[in-house]
Amino acid sequence: MHTSEARIVTERPSRYLAQLCKHFDNKGRHLTHRPRAHALPDVPTDQIHVEWTDSDGVLRLPWGQCTLRATPGSLRVRVEAENQENLGRLQELVTTHIDRFSRRDPLRVEWQPSP
């Protein structure tokens, strides 16, 4: 299993966690709205599972899993995939969405390999 983690410094970690989870819970329609490296054509909506609370979230997608945790002052993100290609897709997916959601006050996402 390939994994990596990012600690995103923000004063509103719960807000970004909820925004990401709600976005993905929209049954994946956004995954195919534009051709991007992370898009999979015709992703079956039953292969996208999202669960979250104010402090924790899990996104299960066809190519891996993303775990989110809101902590004081940061959003912690861990992505897991069977191979490096899918890990890169998950990293790009999260980074792209965080960039878009934080346009007014840009957040920095730096991925580190997990042991």
Contact map, one row per residue, 1 for C-alpha under 8 A:
1110000000000000000000000000000000000000000000000000000000000000000000000000000111100000000000000000000000000000000
1111000000000000000000000000000000000000000000000000000000000000000000000000000111110010000000000000000000000000000
1111100000000000000000000000000000000000000000000000000000000000000000000000011110000010000000000000000000000000111
0111110000000000000000000000000000000000000000000000000000000000000000000000011100000010000000000000000000000011110
0011111000000000000000000000000000000000000000000000000000000000000000000001111000000000000000000000000000000011110
0001111100000000000000000000000000000000000000000000000000000000000000000001110000000000000000000000000000001111000
0000111110000000000000000000000000000000000000000000000000000000000000000111100000000000000000000000000000001110000
0000011111000000000000000000000000000000000000000000000000000000000000000111100000000000000000000000000000111100000
0000001111101000000000000000000000000000000000000000000000000000000000001110000000000000000000000000000000110000000
0000000111111000000000000000000000000000000000000000000000000000000000001110000000000000000000000000000000100000000
0000000011111000000000000000000000000000000000000000000000000000000000011100000000000000000000000000000000000000000
0000000001111111000000000000000000000000000000000000000000000000000000001100000000000000000000000000000000000000000
0000000011111111100000000000000000000000000000000000000000000000000001111110000000000000000000000000000000000000000
0000000000011111110000000000000000000000000000000000011000000000000001000010000000000000000000000000000000000000000
0000000000011111111000000000000000000000000000000000000000000000000000000000000000000000000000000000000000000000000
0000000000011111111100000000000000000000000000000000000000000000000000000010000000000000000000000100100000000000000
0000000000001111111110000000000000000000000000000000011110000000000111000010000000000000000000000000000000000000000
0000000000000111111111000000000000000000000000000001110010000000000000000000000000000000000000000000000000000000000
0000000000000011111111100000000000000000000000000000000000000000000000000000000000000000000000000000000000000000000
0000000000000001111111110000000000000000000000000000000000000000000000000000000000000000000000001100000000000000000
0000000000000000111111111000000000000000000000000111000011100000000000000000000000000000000000000000000000000000000
0000000000000000011111111100000000000000000000000000000000000000000000000000000000000000000000000000000000000000000
0000000000000000001111111100010000000000000000000000000000000000000000000000000000000000000000000000000000000000000
0000000000000000000111111111010000000000000000010100000000100000000000000000000000000000000000000000000000000000000
0000000000000000000011111111000000000000000000011100000000000000000000000000000000000000000000000000000000000000000
0000000000000000000001111111110000000000000000000000000000000000000000000000000000000000000000000000000000000000000
0000000000000000000000011111100000000000000011010000000000000000000000000000000000000000000000000000000000000000000
0000000000000000000000011111111100000000001010010000000000000000000000000000000000000000000000000000000000000000000
0000000000000000000000000111111110000000000000000000000000000000000000000000000000000000000000000000000000000000000
0000000000000000000000110101111111000000000000000000000000000000000000000000000000000000000000000000000000000000000
0000000000000000000000000001111111000111001000000000000000000000000000000000000000000000000000000000000000000000000
0000000000000000000000000001111111100011111000000000000000000000000000000000000000000000000000000000000000000000000
0000000000000000000000000000111111100000000000000000000000000000000000000000000000000000000000000000000000000000000
0000000000000000000000000000011111110010000000000000000000000000000000000000000000000000000000000000000000000000000
0000000000000000000000000000000111111010000000000000000000000000000000000000000000000000000000000000000000000000000
0000000000000000000000000000000001111110000000000000000000000000000000000000000000000000000000000000000000000000000
0000000000000000000000000000000000111110000000000000000000000000000000000000000000000000100000000000000000000000000
0000000000000000000000000000001000011111000000000000000000000000000000000000000000000000110110000000000000000000000
0000000000000000000000000000001101111111100000000000000000000000000000000000000000000000000000000000000000000000000
0000000000000000000000000000001100000111111000000000000000000000000000000000000000000000000000000000000000000000000
0000000000000000000000000000000100000011111000000000000000000000000000000000000000000000000000000000000000000000000
0000000000000000000000000000000100000001111100000000000000000000000000000000000000000000000000000000000000000000000
0000000000000000000000000001001100000001111110100000000000000100000000000000000000000000000000000000000000000000000
0000000000000000000000000000000000000000011111110000000000000000000000000000000000000000000000000000000000000000000
0000000000000000000000000011000000000000001111110000000000000000000000000000000000000000000000000000000000000000000
0000000000000000000000000010000000000000000111111000000000000000000000000000000000000000000000000000000000000000000
0000000000000000000000000000000000000000001111111000000000011100000000000000000000000000000000000000000000000000000
0000000000000000000000011011000000000000000111111100000000111100000000000000000000000000000000000000000000000000000
0000000000000000000000001000000000000000000001111110000001111000000000000000000000000000000000000000000000000000000
0000000000000000000010011000000000000000000000011111000011110000000000000000000000000000000000000000000000000000000
0000000000000000000010000000000000000000000000001111100011100000000000000000000000000000000000000000000000000000000
0000000000000000010010000000000000000000000000000111111111000000000000000000000000000000000000000000000000000000000
0000000000000000010000000000000000000000000000000011111110000000000000000000000000000000000000000000000000000000000
0000000000000100110000000000000000000000000000000001111100000000000001000000000000000000000000000000000000000000000
0000000000000100100000000000000000000000000000000001111110000000000011100000000000000000000000000000000000000000000
0000000000000000100000000000000000000000000000000001111111000000001111000000000000000000000000000000000000000000000
0000000000000000110010000000000000000000000000000111101111100000001110000000000000000000000000000000000000000000000
0000000000000000000010000000000000000000000000001111000111110000111100000000000000000000000000000000000000000000000
0000000000000000000010010000000000000000000000011110000011111000111000000000000000000000000000000000000000000000000
0000000000000000000000000000000000000000000000111100000001111101110000000000000000000000000000000000000000000000000
0000000000000000000000000000000000000000000000111000000000111111100000000000000000000000000000000000000000000000000
0000000000000000000000000000000000000000001000110000000000011111000000000000000000000000000000000000000000000000000
0000000000000000000000000000000000000000000000000000000000001111100000000000000011000110010000000000000000000000000
0000000000000000000000000000000000000000000000000000000000011111110000000000001111000110010000000000000000000000000
0000000000000000000000000000000000000000000000000000000001111011111000000000001110000000010000000000000000000000000
0000000000000000000000000000000000000000000000000000000001110001111100000000111100000000010000000000000000000000000
0000000000000000000000000000000000000000000000000000000111100000111110000000111000000000000000000000000000000000000
0000000000000000100000000000000000000000000000000000000111000000011111000011110000000000000000000000000000000000000
0000000000000000100000000000000000000000000000000000001110000000001111100011100000000000000000000000000000000000000
0000000000001100100000000000000000000000000000000000011100000000000111110111000000000000000000000000000000000000000
0000000000001000000000000000000000000000000000000000001000000000000011111111000000000000000000000000000000000000000
0000000000101000000000000000000000000000000000000000000000000000000001111100000000000000000000000000000000000000000
0000000011111000000000000000000000000000000000000000000000000000000000111110000000000000000000000000000000000000000
0000001111111000000000000000000000000000000000000000000000000000000001111111000000000000000000000000000000000000000
0000001111001101100000000000000000000000000000000000000000000000000111101111100000000000000000000000000000000000000
0000111100000000000000000000000000000000000000000000000000000000000111100111110000000000000000000000000000000000000
0000111100000000000000000000000000000000000000000000000000000000011110000011111000000000000000000000000000000000000
0011110000000000000000000000000000000000000000000000000000000000011100000001111100000000000000000000000000000000000
0011100000000000000000000000000000000000000000000000000000000001111000000000111110000010011000000000000000000000000
1111000000000000000000000000000000000000000000000000000000000001110000000000011111000010000000000000000000000000000
1110000000000000000000000000000000000000000000000000000000000011100000000000001111110110000000000000000000000000000
1100000000000000000000000000000000000000000000000000000000000011000000000000000111110110000000000000000000000000000
1100000000000000000000000000000000000000000000000000000000000000000000000000000011111110000000000000000000000000000
0100000000000000000000000000000000000000000000000000000000000000000000000000000011111111000000000000000000000000000
0000000000000000000000000000000000000000000000000000000000000000000000000000000000111111100000000000000000000000000
0000000000000000000000000000000000000000000000000000000000000011000000000000000011111111110000000000000000000000000
0111000000000000000000000000000000000000000000000000000000000011000000000000001111111111111000000000000000000000000
0000000000000000000000000000000000000000000000000000000000000000000000000000000000011111111100000000000000000000000
0000000000000000000000000000000000001100000000000000000000000000000000000000000000001111111110000000000000000000000
0000000000000000000000000000000000000100000000000000000000000011110000000000001000000111111111000000000000000000000
0000000000000000000000000000000000000000000000000000000000000000000000000000001000000011111111100000000000000010000
0000000000000000000000000000000000000100000000000000000000000000000000000000000000000001111111110000000000000000000
0000000000000000000000000000000000000100000000000000000000000000000000000000000000000000111111111000000000000000000
0000000000000000000000000000000000000000000000000000000000000000000000000000000000000000011111111100000000000000000
0000000000000000000000000000000000000000000000000000000000000000000000000000000000000000001111111110000000001000000
0000000000000000000000000000000000000000000000000000000000000000000000000000000000000000000111111111000000000000000
0000000000000000000100000000000000000000000000000000000000000000000000000000000000000000000011111111100000000000000
0000000000000001000100000000000000000000000000000000000000000000000000000000000000000000000001111111110000101000000
0000000000000000000000000000000000000000000000000000000000000000000000000000000000000000000000111111111001110000000
0000000000000000000000000000000000000000000000000000000000000000000000000000000000000000000000011111111000000000000
0000000000000001000000000000000000000000000000000000000000000000000000000000000000000000000000001111111000000000000
0000000000000000000000000000000000000000000000000000000000000000000000000000000000000000000000000111111111100000000
0000000000000000000000000000000000000000000000000000000000000000000000000000000000000000000000000011111111000000000
0000000000000000000000000000000000000000000000000000000000000000000000000000000000000000000000000000011111000000000
0000000000000000000000000000000000000000000000000000000000000000000000000000000000000000000000000000011111100000000
0000000000000000000000000000000000000000000000000000000000000000000000000000000000000000000000000010011111110000000
0000000111000000000000000000000000000000000000000000000000000000000000000000000000000000000000000110010011111000000
0000000110000000000000000000000000000000000000000000000000000000000000000000000000000000000000000010000001111100000
0000011100000000000000000000000000000000000000000000000000000000000000000000000000000000000000100100000000111110000
0000011100000000000000000000000000000000000000000000000000000000000000000000000000000000000000000000000000011111000
0001111000000000000000000000000000000000000000000000000000000000000000000000000000000000001000000000000000001111100
0001110000000000000000000000000000000000000000000000000000000000000000000000000000000000000000000000000000000111110
0011100000000000000000000000000000000000000000000000000000000000000000000000000000000000000000000000000000000011111
0011100000000000000000000000000000000000000000000000000000000000000000000000000000000000000000000000000000000001111
0010000000000000000000000000000000000000000000000000000000000000000000000000000000000000000000000000000000000000111
